[in-house]
Amino acid sequence: MRPIVCLFLIGLALRCYAASDGGLVCKPVLKEMTLFLLGSKESLEENLKSYDPPQEAIDAKLLVKDCVDEISYLDRLKIAGAVVKILGECGMKAWLSKFSPGTPLAK
């Protein structure tokens, strides 16, 4: 497994752990994770700028995004599938059924 995938999954696990006390991962976090993995660099940058972070933070995130974009889209879709499974395991079925009703774990 590529190091970037490991880092992504660790970050997801930490966010998921924080949500496991009955809370839900907020929509902006999930949107950012989706854009980071499957979206365009431009859409990710636009989303990040909406939070008014330092430009260095945006540049660093976009540098990692360049690495992620080197992974084939099919493999990124597989990673996204793993993310959905992790969210399901973290008690996110209610969220998935509300925001992604077609997902098998949402049923």
Backbone as CSV, one residue per row, in Angstrom:
resi,resn,N_x,N_y,N_z,CA_x,CA_y,CA_z,C_x,C_y,C_z
1,MET,0.850,-1.173,0.000,0.000,0.000,0.000,0.897,1.238,0.000
2,ARG,0.529,2.210,-0.799,1.313,3.443,-0.881,1.201,4.231,0.416
3,PRO,2.279,4.926,0.782,2.255,5.695,2.033,1.121,6.707,2.098
4,ILE,0.784,7.339,0.966,-0.280,8.341,0.988,-1.618,7.722,1.370
5,VAL,-1.847,6.500,0.923,-3.090,5.814,1.260,-3.132,5.537,2.760
6,CYS,-2.013,5.118,3.304,-1.941,4.869,4.749,-2.237,6.144,5.536
7,LEU,-1.636,7.248,5.128,-1.875,8.514,5.825,-3.330,8.935,5.724
8,PHE,-3.913,8.746,4.552,-5.320,9.099,4.357,-6.205,8.264,5.280
9,LEU,-5.953,6.971,5.347,-6.774,6.097,6.178,-6.585,6.384,7.671
10,ILE,-5.369,6.746,8.063,-5.128,7.113,9.464,-5.914,8.378,9.809
11,GLY,-5.869,9.366,8.922,-6.635,10.594,9.152,-8.123,10.317,9.245
12,LEU,-8.598,9.452,8.368,-10.018,9.082,8.394,-10.367,8.365,9.696
13,ALA,-9.500,7.473,10.122,-9.759,6.736,11.360,-9.849,7.686,12.553
14,LEU,-8.964,8.676,12.598,-9.007,9.639,13.704,-10.290,10.445,13.687
15,ARG,-10.718,10.861,12.508,-11.978,11.601,12.419,-13.149,10.709,12.790
16,CYS,-13.065,9.476,12.366,-14.131,8.516,12.639,-14.186,8.222,14.139
17,TYR,-13.032,8.094,14.770,-12.984,7.832,16.196,-13.671,8.961,16.962
18,ALA,-13.413,10.191,16.543,-14.036,11.332,17.216,-15.543,11.325,17.030
19,ALA,-16.010,10.731,15.955,-17.450,10.708,15.693,-18.140,9.511,16.328
20,SER,-17.373,8.565,16.849,-17.967,7.324,17.331,-18.731,7.481,18.641
21,ASP,-18.654,8.645,19.266,-19.389,8.858,20.514,-20.834,9.239,20.266
22,GLY,-21.310,8.977,19.070,-22.695,9.272,18.751,-22.847,10.471,17.840
23,GLY,-21.758,11.255,17.689,-21.803,12.400,16.792,-21.614,11.948,15.355
24,LEU,-21.815,12.865,14.469,-21.617,12.572,13.063,-20.467,13.408,12.537
25,VAL,-19.726,12.833,11.618,-18.685,13.597,10.954,-19.400,14.685,10.163
26,CYS,-18.958,15.899,10.334,-19.670,17.001,9.695,-19.519,16.966,8.177
27,LYS,-20.505,17.527,7.497,-20.519,17.523,6.035,-19.270,18.157,5.427
28,PRO,-18.759,19.270,5.963,-17.554,19.845,5.354,-16.347,18.902,5.374
29,VAL,-16.195,18.130,6.440,-15.080,17.184,6.512,-15.233,16.114,5.442
30,LEU,-16.427,15.579,5.296,-16.653,14.549,4.291,-16.523,15.106,2.880
31,LYS,-16.962,16.338,2.690,-16.808,16.966,1.373,-15.335,17.122,1.040
32,GLU,-14.557,17.588,1.999,-13.120,17.773,1.768,-12.436,16.445,1.489
33,MET,-12.810,15.402,2.220,-12.208,14.080,1.986,-12.557,13.569,0.594
34,THR,-13.794,13.780,0.167,-14.215,13.341,-1.162,-13.475,14.114,-2.249
35,LEU,-13.397,15.431,-2.095,-12.667,16.233,-3.077,-11.193,15.859,-3.119
36,PHE,-10.621,15.593,-1.954,-9.209,15.226,-1.879,-8.955,13.928,-2.643
37,LEU,-9.842,12.997,-2.516,-9.636,11.688,-3.118,-10.101,11.621,-4.566
38,LEU,-11.270,12.174,-4.867,-11.864,11.979,-6.188,-12.038,13.261,-7.001
39,GLY,-11.996,14.406,-6.358,-12.259,15.661,-7.050,-11.042,16.215,-7.768
40,SER,-11.265,17.331,-8.438,-10.169,18.001,-9.142,-9.366,18.844,-8.157
41,LYS,-8.158,19.133,-8.550,-7.294,19.976,-7.729,-7.919,21.363,-7.552
42,GLU,-8.540,21.859,-8.613,-9.151,23.183,-8.572,-10.328,23.225,-7.596
43,SER,-11.166,22.189,-7.621,-12.319,22.178,-6.709,-11.873,22.032,-5.257
44,LEU,-10.822,21.259,-5.024,-10.287,21.132,-3.670,-9.741,22.471,-3.193
45,GLU,-8.989,23.143,-4.059,-8.419,24.436,-3.679,-9.519,25.451,-3.355
46,GLU,-10.553,25.482,-4.172,-11.676,26.394,-3.927,-12.332,26.091,-2.584
47,ASN,-12.528,24.806,-2.298,-13.136,24.405,-1.033,-12.251,24.802,0.147
48,LEU,-10.960,24.564,0.038,-10.043,24.907,1.126,-10.009,26.415,1.377
49,LYS,-10.018,27.195,0.312,-9.957,28.655,0.465,-11.186,29.206,1.182
50,SER,-12.291,28.476,1.135,-13.498,28.955,1.810,-13.323,29.020,3.329
51,TYR,-12.295,28.349,3.851,-12.024,28.366,5.299,-10.971,29.411,5.674
52,ASP,-10.432,30.115,4.666,-9.432,31.164,4.867,-8.198,30.681,5.643
53,PRO,-7.625,29.543,5.236,-6.406,29.084,5.907,-5.185,29.817,5.340
54,PRO,-4.032,29.668,5.977,-2.808,30.246,5.403,-2.526,29.604,4.034
55,GLN,-1.980,30.391,3.131,-1.692,29.883,1.788,-0.730,28.694,1.838
56,GLU,0.170,28.680,2.817,1.118,27.567,2.943,0.378,26.247,3.198
57,ALA,-0.695,26.322,3.975,-1.471,25.112,4.264,-2.177,24.614,3.002
58,ILE,-2.709,25.539,2.229,-3.358,25.151,0.971,-2.334,24.538,0.030
59,ASP,-1.173,25.183,-0.086,-0.130,24.676,-0.979,0.320,23.276,-0.572
60,ALA,0.453,23.047,0.736,0.872,21.721,1.217,-0.174,20.664,0.879
61,LYS,-1.435,20.985,1.090,-2.512,20.039,0.792,-2.565,19.737,-0.707
62,LEU,-2.372,20.760,-1.528,-2.400,20.565,-2.976,-1.191,19.763,-3.463
63,LEU,-0.078,19.895,-2.771,1.098,19.086,-3.112,0.814,17.607,-2.867
64,VAL,0.155,17.302,-1.756,-0.234,15.915,-1.471,-1.293,15.459,-2.465
65,LYS,-2.203,16.368,-2.836,-3.236,16.042,-3.828,-2.604,15.631,-5.145
66,ASP,-1.504,16.291,-5.530,-0.791,15.899,-6.750,-0.351,14.438,-6.678
67,CYS,0.109,14.013,-5.509,0.518,12.609,-5.333,-0.695,11.677,-5.427
68,VAL,-1.783,12.067,-4.806,-3.001,11.249,-4.840,-3.495,11.107,-6.273
69,ASP,-3.402,12.180,-7.040,-3.878,12.141,-8.420,-3.039,11.228,-9.311
70,GLU,-1.862,10.836,-8.861,-1.044,9.888,-9.618,-1.574,8.456,-9.469
71,ILE,-2.393,8.224,-8.466,-3.038,6.917,-8.296,-4.150,6.830,-9.333
72,SER,-4.290,5.688,-9.972,-5.325,5.558,-10.994,-6.695,5.844,-10.389
73,TYR,-7.592,6.362,-11.231,-8.925,6.692,-10.746,-9.639,5.446,-10.230
74,LEU,-9.423,4.321,-10.887,-10.034,3.072,-10.437,-9.560,2.717,-9.027
75,ASP,-8.276,2.872,-8.773,-7.757,2.590,-7.434,-8.291,3.592,-6.411
76,ARG,-8.449,4.854,-6.831,-9.020,5.846,-5.909,-10.469,5.517,-5.591
77,LEU,-11.185,4.977,-6.560,-12.559,4.534,-6.293,-12.572,3.379,-5.295
78,LYS,-11.598,2.482,-5.407,-11.495,1.380,-4.442,-11.223,1.926,-3.042
79,ILE,-10.353,2.926,-2.970,-10.065,3.556,-1.672,-11.332,4.216,-1.128
80,ALA,-12.075,4.870,-2.004,-13.332,5.501,-1.580,-14.288,4.442,-1.041
81,GLY,-14.308,3.266,-1.661,-15.133,2.168,-1.161,-14.709,1.749,0.232
82,ALA,-13.390,1.717,0.461,-12.889,1.382,1.799,-13.299,2.453,2.810
83,VAL,-13.281,3.707,2.380,-13.704,4.808,3.258,-15.159,4.621,3.656
84,VAL,-15.994,4.255,2.699,-17.411,4.024,2.986,-17.558,2.897,4.011
85,LYS,-16.769,1.834,3.864,-16.827,0.727,4.829,-16.412,1.192,6.220
86,ILE,-15.353,2.004,6.265,-14.886,2.509,7.566,-15.967,3.366,8.210
87,LEU,-16.593,4.235,7.427,-17.658,5.076,7.971,-18.810,4.219,8.483
88,GLY,-19.113,3.137,7.768,-20.165,2.230,8.213,-19.820,1.566,9.529
89,GLU,-18.562,1.196,9.675,-18.117,0.558,10.922,-18.118,1.526,12.095
90,CYS,-18.017,2.797,11.811,-17.967,3.811,12.871,-19.348,4.315,13.259
91,GLY,-20.361,3.570,12.915,-21.698,4.002,13.277,-22.224,5.106,12.390
92,MET,-21.731,5.166,11.171,-22.124,6.229,10.266,-23.257,5.807,9.338
93,LYS,-23.897,4.696,9.611,-24.968,4.232,8.733,-26.090,5.253,8.623
94,ALA,-26.398,5.943,9.704,-27.457,6.962,9.657,-27.063,8.082,8.711
95,TRP,-25.801,8.506,8.792,-25.339,9.561,7.899,-25.370,9.087,6.454
96,LEU,-24.865,7.886,6.221,-24.836,7.352,4.861,-26.234,7.226,4.281
97,SER,-27.181,6.783,5.080,-28.541,6.628,4.559,-29.169,7.982,4.238
98,LYS,-28.758,9.024,4.950,-29.307,10.352,4.694,-28.649,11.009,3.488
99,PHE,-27.316,10.943,3.412,-26.591,11.689,2.394,-26.132,10.837,1.211
100,SER,-26.159,9.545,1.344,-25.739,8.664,0.251,-26.608,7.415,0.274
101,PRO,-27.914,7.558,0.010,-28.846,6.455,0.175,-28.575,5.253,-0.727
102,GLY,-27.850,5.423,-1.809,-27.563,4.308,-2.704,-26.435,3.413,-2.217
103,THR,-25.745,3.825,-1.173,-24.629,3.062,-0.648,-25.132,1.792,0.021
104,PRO,-24.543,0.639,-0.310,-25.014,-0.619,0.298,-24.995,-0.613,1.834
105,LEU,-24.012,0.065,2.426,-23.945,0.087,3.887,-25.051,0.940,4.511
106,ALA,-25.682,1.778,3.706,-26.730,2.656,4.239,-28.021,1.902,4.506
107,LYS,-28.117,0.695,3.990,-29.363,-0.072,4.123,-29.383,-0.906,5.368
